[in-house]
Amino acid sequence: MTDGNSSLWAAVLADGRVVAFRVSAEGAEPISIAPNQLSPSAPPMLVWDEEELRLFASTLENASPLTHAIQVQEKTVFIDRTGDLHVDDQILAVNAMPDARLLHDELGRVLFLSGPTEVYDHGVLGDALEATQISLVETLPEVHNLRTIEIPAGQVIEGIAPIWADLNGDGQREIIVTLSNSTQGAQLAVFDEMGTLIGLSEPIGQGYRWRHQIAVAPFGPHGEIELVTVLTPHLGGVVEFFRLEENRLEITARLGGFTSHVIGTRNLDMAIAGDFDGDGHLELLIPNQARTELGALQRNGDGASVIWRLPLDGVLSSNLGSATSKDGKLWVGAGREDGVLRVWLP
């Protein structure tokens, strides 16, 4: 996040200690953050509050240590250790995934994965649990479970959050997840908010093979809305761009040699989309297979290509972070295995 001409960054170390820095063109200086300790498995949620950087709701009693709370129009929303959803002092029994990331929209609705099962023992995302449901909860004007979407029998959702975005240009958000099973592996699925399945990709065709969904944005050469994923990021990952054509997700471009995930972790944010060089076109910033440099991928009429690279001078171990300056330019930050935080100024 930014506070003017500088950007603020926080990093969680392997033992759960949290350190923070203010970075500007003049250099970096340590700043205080409260609290300065998390459970090593807990992701941080940063808040800049009255000139103080803090972790939001990190001390909530009985909160799941595998995800973080969010604020929805001044209401604190979090998942507890039993899978219940708390909205201020109200509690809904929703059977949420213990590591589910909570998404919310301008109407105060909250979307997340639920219905944990152990029937698919791939376990590449940190544990043996996968979701069988997608839950949509209203928090305004009253709190209630609006809808539970059941996925097709025999499948699981392999991920920690859906993508909630308008993929077909109809002005309504769709819900995008990665479905997996032991015979066909992963495939992409698109649901509308009523729970109707409106689009599928071809499955990989082999069990225990994963596809990592990353972002929906106007990646296309003429600004077409596309979904970008990484096919088998642990096995020679291939970046793939998809477009929803009627009821099919069709590949528009492919480019190999990249990864977006370290097997056995819940860090699904090692790739990020944005206009990082200010040329008016979106890039996907993503590490190479060795995680030693970041490639900026851009769509063109012939597919996709790497238009520039950022050397890391080490091995990426964290998510990729970004912050927007006052003039709309993007800062980028990345943590390395040797304990160094790299930040690139716009």
Phi, psi and omega in degrees: 000162182240156176228037182125244182269003178233169177237152183247133184228142174233144179228136176261124182275172186299331181267008178093353176294145181244128177239153184221154184216149167256126185240133176216183179296339180277346180137199182235143176225140177294145174228162182278152175216141182231138345291168182251022178215134174234162164301135183304340180267356186269128175282147180275152171233110188271144175225132172261110192230108177052053177065027177226133176267128181216165175267125186286127169052036184282350182248019180298133182294132175070012178290145176299132179280000185259002177211187181228160176283161173230166175246124180241102181047057175073003174262136177270126184237130178205162176261134178265181187291344178263359180092006175280152178257126178257129173237099193053239184264009177260145184233130176246132174278101187239354179057047181291153172296141181295337179249017183295131171275133182270123174255149176217158182241183184290346178269000181082015177275148182238131183241137181197169179269146184212181178069060183295145177214159177246020186286341180244107192265042177289307171068029182277350186252026171112338177201183182269001182272136171226162184270152173239001183218160170237126183250139177235120185240136172268137175248350181227141353286340176236161181269122173200158179282108185285317186197143171239120182264119177271131178277165182303143181302142180087357180248160168231162173264116183261093182172180177243354178200147170286170160261132184240095189204158178279100184270333185253005175075020182267004180086358178242144179287142169256165181245120186243129179224166173257116177266144181220152168210176189278352181257319185250355182071208189269147169214156180272142179226139180241124176245150166276175186289347174276353179098007179280131177284119185243356180193143178222150168265170171292140174289160179300322176104000179215134180296157177061037172232132192247153172234127185261112176279137188241307187201154168243129183195169177283066182286332190305159182304332179244027178083017179292143179286127180223157175256131178250137180222171171238120177279126180042068182297340180269351186230061180072059190305143178238121174286130180232136174254134181238150172231138179280115179243106187055247182251021181234141169267113185252138180286130178253339180197150179219145178207123186266171174100019186230164174224165179217011186197145172257125187302137179089004180244165175260011178279097180254022185238037179274001174229151186211146181248144177172172175267084189282334182256004175069025181268003179088001179237143180286146171239153166258119179262120192209143181284154171288175185300326179280350182061033181255351175207160177253133175256138175262108182263138180224140178284146174215181184296339181262359181138248178210151180212162175274119183262340171196167183226151174241112176289139180268341184056033180173194183247126181296132177234347185251182165290167167267130178248158177216157176217148183255127179284173182299331180265015173087004179274157187254132166269152178228137179228149180209139176261143181252163180297335180274011176087010179265135173260118177262134176230129178254126180279151179290000000 
